[in-house]
Amino acid sequence: MPIQVVFYHTTDCHLCDLAEAMVTPLLTHYGLIAEAIDVAEDSDAFAAYGEQIPVLYFPATNVAITWPFDPSDIAARFELLAT
């Protein structure tokens, strides 16, 4: 199964920790596969999202959303991916 969500983050980022805590249960609930990319370790990711993290990117629709995430919006997006 292909990656359905990319989570751009970095270490020592309290917003990233909050986002991960909100997103992880939703990923599990909808049975989705995510890839976590630390922007500090990926120069392309840093160039694209370094100052906007945390970011959720949806490859199927080429949509990226930045913090703050709305839990109901994320759940709706995940539900579309899961169907």
Secondary structure, DSSP 8 states (H G I E B T S, - for coil): ----EEEEE-TT-HHHHHHHHHHHHHHHHHT--EEEEEGGG-HHHHHHHTTT-SEEEETTTTEEEESS--HHHHHHHHHHHH-
